[in-house]
Amino acid sequence: MYQDIYDIIPADRVKFDEPMAQHTTFQIGGPADIMVIPTTVEEIINVLRYCHQRDLPLFVFGLGSNILVRDKGIRGMVMKLGEGLKTVCIQGQQVYAEAGVKMADLCRMVAREGLSGLEFAEGIPGSLGGAVVMNAGAYDGEMKDVIISVSAVDLSGVRYDFSAEQLQLGYRSSIFQAGGYIVLSAQLKLEPGDPEAIFATMAEYARRRRDKQPLDMPSAGSTFKRPKGLFVGPLLEQLGLKGFQIGGAQVSTKHAGFIVNTDNASAADVMNLIQYIQETARSKLGVELHPEVKLVGEE
Ligand SMILES: Cc1cc2nc3c(=O)[nH]c(=O)nc-3n(C[C@H](O)[C@H](O)[C@H](O)COP(=O)(O)OP(=O)(O)OC[C@H]3O[C@@H](n4cnc5c(N)ncnc54)[C@H](O)[C@@H]3O)c2cc1C
């Protein structure tokens, strides 16, 4: 049905019925009808045209570290950007980076150049594109602090440049979460710093993560956004939910803010656990918990 996709993307970067469990850090998710891995902006625009002409739904993946794909998978096209588009240019304090660059690679690259401001991103296991869309952050830093502008295309392939103000960056939110755009690249502004001190800060953040987070288990990081003035981990501990499990999905015994895939969890297991936690927090403490993790696909 989609064989003519090879006209625009080489066969080794096109997959049919691709199990999305292999592309999410949760290691959960049914198959995508078709998945492509574009490596240039031209390929992205050709894919957009292809989907538009065929009325094919399109979902964009970065590196799948904040996504729960439901068990029946994704109908239509998945475009995975976390494996292509990896150019980085550093000029003085300004950094231009494409959406597919891994945040972990980017923060090490700029640290080597003596640029400070991305230390917070050490240990955030996604792509630059995903970090922009999520306004990813940690340890008092977030993408909002460093973004000057972002280049994106809409679904008809028209290119836009957004200033930082236009992005409405808030706590784990940006205008891109409403869909309709593909983030191509970002321009960042960093500050001069001592590489040794920058790497020391990053090592300290990595140590804190190892101590507190279940990094040896598949997860999508923090399951819920932090309600104002509260921390989700201690809240779920207070509710007696640490270690609570539905099917193969468990509230981590190391950090209750994470749901981990402990034993071949299905997306339904995770969804049921999320719902159970939300109902418990609502009924016992009057607290509304909103998932940070993005849900996609058919139940
Ligand atoms: C162990 C662990 C620790 C984590 N710690 C943190 C943390 O400290 N702070 C934090 O903020 N997050 C954290 N996360 C969550 C996650 O890593 C971030 O949200 C990350 O920024 C997502 O990037 P990604 O490339 O994986 O995006 P994905 O998960 O692939 O996608 C996330 C969303 O962005 C969209 N998207 C991705 N790329 C693009 C693009 N180029 N154009 C348009 N839309 C796009 C997707 O459609 C989806 O809606 C953690 C996750 C794990 C597993």
The ligand as a Gaussian input file, in Angstrom:
#p B3LYP/6-31G(d) Opt

LIG

0 1
 C       15.042000       8.059000      32.744000
 C       14.358000       9.317000      32.243000
 C       14.632000      10.518000      32.844000
 C       14.023000      11.696000      32.387000
 N       14.305000      12.881000      33.011000
 C       13.742000      14.014000      32.553000
 C       14.043000      15.272000      33.187000
 O       14.828000      15.370000      34.109000
 N       13.421000      16.377000      32.700000
 C       12.547000      16.334000      31.669000
 O       12.019000      17.379000      31.267000
 N       12.238000      15.165000      31.068000
 C       12.810000      14.007000      31.481000
 N       12.492000      12.818000      30.870000
 C       11.469000      12.778000      29.800000
 C       12.035000      12.940000      28.365000
 O       13.378000      12.497000      28.288000
 C       11.951000      14.385000      27.880000
 O       10.617000      14.816000      27.831000
 C       12.575000      14.574000      26.508000
 O       12.737000      15.945000      26.242000
 C       11.762000      13.935000      25.366000
 O       12.568000      13.954000      24.180000
 P       12.362000      12.857000      23.036000
 O       13.226000      13.213000      21.904000
 O       12.522000      11.492000      23.589000
 O       10.856000      13.138000      22.654000
 P        9.713000      12.064000      22.399000
 O        9.451000      11.331000      23.670000
 O       10.018000      11.271000      21.199000
 O        8.487000      13.038000      22.099000
 C        7.922000      13.852000      23.109000
 C        6.861000      14.757000      22.471000
 O        7.513000      15.667000      21.586000
 C        7.058000      15.494000      20.232000
 N        8.243000      15.661000      19.385000
 C        9.456000      15.084000      19.519000
 N       10.323000      15.567000      18.610000
 C        9.630000      16.467000      17.865000
 C        9.960000      17.324000      16.766000
 N       11.194000      17.374000      16.255000
 N        8.987000      18.108000      16.255000
 C        7.735000      18.093000      16.765000
 N        7.356000      17.313000      17.794000
 C        8.299000      16.518000      18.351000
 C        6.419000      14.117000      20.176000
 O        5.410000      14.069000      19.194000
 C        5.857000      13.999000      21.594000
 O        4.619000      14.672000      21.697000
 C       13.097000      11.636000      31.303000
 C       12.836000      10.399000      30.691000
 C       13.461000       9.249000      31.142000
 C       13.171000       7.946000      30.463000

